[in-house]
């Protein structure tokens, strides 16, 4: 990673005492709140066999479509 020069930091309004590096965002799975929307998305993708798993523990729902 290349260090940002002080003049560039001043121009961008960044603090001088921190190293500002580009954050690489990781891709997370697409999630749904209802089973109907998850099934609709699976049909849109053309999946024949799939499972809908809940990513949250307890009564809250965060559903993910997993192909078999």
PETA-V496450 format. One line per field, one symbol per residue. ss: DSSP state (H for helix, E for strand, C for the rest). burial: # if it has 24 or more other C-alpha atoms within 12 Angstrom, else .. A space follows every 10 residues. Layout:
# PETA-V496450
ss = ???
burial = ???
This chain:
# PETA-V496450
ss = CCCCCHHHHH HHCCCCCCCC CCCCCCCCCC EECCHHHHHH HHHHHCCCCE EEEECCCCCC CCEEEEEC
burial = .......... .......... .......... .#.....##. ##........ .##....... ..###...
